[in-house]
């Protein structure tokens, strides 16, 4: 800005409004810096207070080692830099307007896609390019090489990438979950009498990716019915359209995958929906909005703006009365490229099951953005249980680094929504309660 | 009589084409079957599911209608993931040409040098022989990892695959220039540059062009596979996107377009080859 507006009552010509700075610009710049520093202070205090709840102990510790050492020691336990970055103010300017986001054409991507279709990104001052991607491995690679600044991922993927499982290790963040439920197990038509998993020994099933809730849920479901997922059945990784084609040709007996491909199999008469994953674990997280930690740290305001756009879209999509309209918006070739009726049956929960019955399950898919850290602990436990994760580690520590529940609560409150008060919850999976605090 | 002979082959082609369409049409005739579910359910599923059949392969008329639809509007652009077939083909062609021209820039001079020196030829031969048969898609992960950009990787894959036929053919063409011509040049005391451009290059040109013709074919084969993998834009992405929608009609349209463009590229190179061919 070269010239001040001389008619602005806030502007003291030549000096700033408080008189301590050369002009109004410097004054505002200093004010922003002050605000940033005080945010940093608050966070450091909060972290220290969390570590040493009693005042005397904390003060004794600080006197003993010195504040600098204490800060360094605390930072090594808790990523203060990241937390400070994440708590930045909403009014601050966006560092990076042009953002590339990858997505897969499935209903899980609804919040990411809807935020574009409804103009939520633009409202946050962002120019987002949504790039349809051919598979989870490609999404992972393009996020790691920086082509995508943020991406739609299966919720266990950021955990796996942060731990370096199946790729080079890079710390990832999940600021928000995209969808809960929204998957199903589909079987080939000729298996319509084999509804008990105990009859499935010797069959072949397709899963979308190793690091997926689909893989974990199917394995858990099989084990609970005395089927060993490694010995008694074959699990093959496959892209969703290949699953439908393979089911038609008889190469596989069934699959577990994100919608709309289960409904698509019904639509094309190649299979029937055996069960929805909401019948295994109602409210399980499925896909997540994932951001590399580095991008969030370098662009905290962009990161915050992305969060607001996507969570607003998710909360819009939670309303049942909006669902039919959303189906129209996202089924187009630019996004999901599917028949509208298929997407609509997924979103409204009123669907043909492939066996001649119309079922009505309004909770078939939902878009609860809150990233429960307890669900992350369950995913880590599954990674360990099935041998993807070899070493022992503190699951909760990793969960808390990747799933930003505290941050999500704060930001949801800013948007005027109430988030759960705890970061951990008990989850009922196939009738048994999973308690992450005791895992 | 002679004019009639001239038309014999095209007529035969036409008959074969019509026969093919006829068989295809007959094979995909819809079988009448009663709807075996109630109306409400039938509205939720495809036609095949409502009548309890497997969904069928599209008939030639369906594909024809789809092609007509694409031809009417080849260059529409409704967002980054939904562009007309014409635009997709243009993206693919641009990638192919970029990779191909880069390969030509490298292969022809290098081929020239190793063709003129039998020792270099023999020294480089093992490397060329090992690198030549590598599948383009095997290069893809390596390219993505090192170049960190998917469109550059696609161009690199085109480059590396169209390099070898041009390189080998250039070297071969240069090495097998007739001894007499070189001797004549020597007798006339022609300088090395003049010899390379006025004697060797024209003599080797037809062989070099043959290599270039093989390369463009390979490049066009490779681009479709590469774009299916990296996505974004191009005719390969179009095929993948339509496969995601299980739309066989659109895939058949794309297959036809890929074939036609490949044929045009080949024809173009064949014309250029004829220009540089000389009678001995």
Contacts between the chains, C-beta under 8 A, distances in Angstrom:
chain1	res1	chain2	res2	distance
A	105	B	241	7.9
A	105	B	244	5.7
A	129	B	80	5.7
A	130	B	80	6.6
A	130	B	81	7.1
A	131	B	80	6.4
A	131	B	81	7.3
A	131	B	231	7.3
A	131	B	232	6.2
A	132	B	80	7.9
A	132	B	81	4.3
A	132	B	231	6.4
A	132	B	241	6.8
A	133	B	231	5.4
A	134	B	228	6.8
A	134	B	229	6.4
A	134	B	230	7.4
A	134	B	231	4.6
A	134	B	240	5.6
A	138	B	229	7.2
A	138	B	230	7.0
A	138	B	231	6.8
A	141	B	144	5.7
A	141	B	145	7.7
A	142	B	150	6.5
A	145	B	144	6.9
A	145	B	145	7.7
A	145	B	148	3.9
A	145	B	149	7.2
A	146	B	148	6.6
A	147	B	148	7.4
A	147	B	149	6.4
A	147	B	150	6.3
A	240	B	244	7.4
A	241	B	243	5.3
A	241	B	244	4.9
A	241	B	245	7.7
A	241	B	246	5.8
A	244	B	246	6.1
A	245	B	246	7.1
A	248	B	54	6.9
A	264	B	246	6.8
A	266	B	45	6.1
A	266	B	49	6.6
A	267	B	44	7.8
A	267	B	45	5.2
A	267	B	46	4.8
A	267	B	49	6.3
A	268	B	46	5.7
A	268	B	48	6.6
A	268	B	49	6.7
A	268	B	55	4.6
A	268	B	246	6.7
A	269	B	45	7.0
A	269	B	46	6.7
A	269	B	48	4.8
A	269	B	49	3.5
A	269	B	52	7.2
A	269	B	53	6.7
A	269	B	54	6.1
A	269	B	55	6.1
A	270	B	54	7.0
A	270	B	55	7.6
A	332	B	78	7.7
A	332	B	82	7.1
A	333	B	78	7.2
A	333	B	81	7.3
A	333	B	82	4.2
A	333	B	241	7.5
A	333	B	245	7.9
A	334	B	78	5.6
A	334	B	79	3.8
A	334	B	80	7.4
A	334	B	81	4.8
A	334	B	82	3.8
A	335	B	81	7.0
A	337	B	82	7.8
A	337	B	241	6.0
A	337	B	242	7.7
A	337	B	244	6.1
A	337	B	245	4.5
A	338	B	245	6.0
A	339	B	46	7.8
A	341	B	43	7.3
A	341	B	44	6.2
A	345	B	44	5.9
A	351	B	44	6.6
A	352	B	41	5.4
A	352	B	44	4.0
A	352	B	45	5.1
A	352	B	49	7.7
A	354	B	45	8.0
A	354	B	49	7.5
A	356	B	36	8.0
A	356	B	37	5.2
A	356	B	41	6.4
A	357	B	41	7.8
A	358	B	40	6.3
A	358	B	41	5.7
A	358	B	44	6.9
